[in-house]
Amino acid sequence: MNPLVKKMEYAVRGRLAIRADEIREELEHGNSNKYSFKRIVNCNIGNPQQLNQPPITFFRQVSSLCDNPDLLKKEHRSLVSQLYPKDAIERAEALLNAIGSVGAYSHSQGVPYIRNTVARFIEQRDGHPANPNDIYLTQGASAGVQTILSMITENSNTGIMIPIPQYPLYSASLALYGATPVTYYLDEATGWSLDVQQLTETVDAARREGVDVRALVIINPGNPTGQCLSSENMKDILTFCFEKRLVLLADEVYQTNIYEPEQRPFISFKKALMEYPDKHVRDNLELVSFHSISKGMVGECGRRGGYFECVNIDQGIMEQLYKVASVSLCPNVHGQVLVDLMCNPPCQGDPSYDSYTKEVQSIYDSLRRRSKKLEKCFNSMEGVSCQPAQGSMYLFPTISLSNKAVEQAKKQGICPDEYYCRAMLEATGVCVVAGSGFGQKANTWHFRSTFLPEEHLFDEFCSSLENFHRQFLEQHSEY
Ligand SMILES: Cc1ncc(COP(=O)(O)O)c(C=O)c1O
């Protein structure tokens, strides 16, 4: 086996999540007396529908018709028209017309019609043109990120700059491809901000040591940290990438999970680049930006859909990229259908417009309320401090742990924050991820929790965490 596989770690689905699955099994098979809770609450992963976020009705209507085109036949028309709105039927017909069958391989880059939809979406979002030929549809953003990282990595000397804390897709993939992670730190005290001066020092130091640093990864809005970059900060990042000759990889999967839109709206790196004052930078800086159907109010993680857009990438490299994509034949077509719907939802005047906007608004409002509630809950706990989530689906509080807790963790051979998270899981059924899984400054401890649990159960969820924390402090007090 490739020894690099052993080096790869992915804490979001790591030891704690495996333990959570074991407990779930026990609860389901009659061993419920052993625990003081009735269910496992998976806050370890941003998987909204696992925690009962409803799918958007229009999206499922269209995809179900694409799946069962029999329903579109003349003989079923009158019945189907009673069940499905006109715009869902028309959209399914248009998609099937372009796709053929969802059971057939599509173009390796993704169905051209759907790439056109994505290009129009990007144009409307940013106010700048997008070319469907520069867009690749992917199986979630993950597959796109992995394709690009694998293409950039030449050997173990290739350096890719990643944030700390980071989403472990990056550290795990770099470990697998054998590249060198060149880490830069986000600053917790200033709301997990990104200091460009530090980026410069980091890349210069790595290059002095002979590392061939080729790309910078930015996750905006951040995971696990929830920060959202300002336009000035983004401009400085672009200047930095241009001066240091780095490809910018912009992970923008949380672009609609924005909770302080007035102070910190989402701005795409594509837009920031297209509005950069120097034309030479606009025409030459290499950018790849990633988006997904898994997040936002769509939350269709299981359908595995996403896309990336390449900007200013050399034609020769685009040809090689196509070859790499073609080896996997095509991204799954159900996911591509959802990408089309995410990028082109019902418009004003369409029969489904009102219900669509109502559903999206209701999910958004609830997520925002839950983010504030959980932030307040964490900040009310002794020894815990939590920055607000400007975006994404997570909070990443810092916890101070007593020497006793640190000693206990050492005895068990695990990190102190993992020890805390394991105790939380055993006491409450809530599964979170320890900060050590994302990277953090030495001798600081964190954990990441989603704020996705159902709103009607949220008070109960918060009070179980508060009770657990109190007991944990008592049990691990030094005196
Ligand atoms: C920052 C970030 N990027 C990418 C992904 C991958 O998402 P998907 O592959 O489901 O599109 C995630 C998933 O949680 C994420 O948080």
PDBQT file of the ligand as one rigid body, heavy atoms in Angstrom, charges set to zero:
ROOT
HETATM    1  C1  LIG A 501     -14.541  24.456   3.181  1.00  0.00    +0.000 C 
HETATM    2  C2  LIG A 501     -15.102  23.244   2.522  1.00  0.00    +0.000 A 
HETATM    3  N1  LIG A 501     -14.717  22.953   1.287  1.00  0.00    +0.000 NA
HETATM    4  C3  LIG A 501     -15.196  21.885   0.637  1.00  0.00    +0.000 A 
HETATM    5  C4  LIG A 501     -16.087  21.030   1.248  1.00  0.00    +0.000 A 
HETATM    6  C5  LIG A 501     -16.546  19.839   0.494  1.00  0.00    +0.000 C 
HETATM    7  O1  LIG A 501     -17.880  19.864   0.201  1.00  0.00    +0.000 OA
HETATM    8  P1  LIG A 501     -18.540  18.966  -0.913  1.00  0.00    +0.000 P 
HETATM    9  O2  LIG A 501     -17.514  18.040  -1.436  1.00  0.00    +0.000 OA
HETATM   10  O3  LIG A 501     -19.662  18.255  -0.242  1.00  0.00    +0.000 OA
HETATM   11  O4  LIG A 501     -19.005  19.926  -1.949  1.00  0.00    +0.000 OA
HETATM   12  C6  LIG A 501     -16.512  21.282   2.548  1.00  0.00    +0.000 A 
HETATM   13  C7  LIG A 501     -17.421  20.357   3.248  1.00  0.00    +0.000 C 
HETATM   14  O5  LIG A 501     -17.715  20.473   4.407  1.00  0.00    +0.000 OA
HETATM   15  C8  LIG A 501     -16.005  22.426   3.198  1.00  0.00    +0.000 A 
HETATM   16  O6  LIG A 501     -16.365  22.725   4.446  1.00  0.00    +0.000 OA
ENDROOT
TORSDOF 0
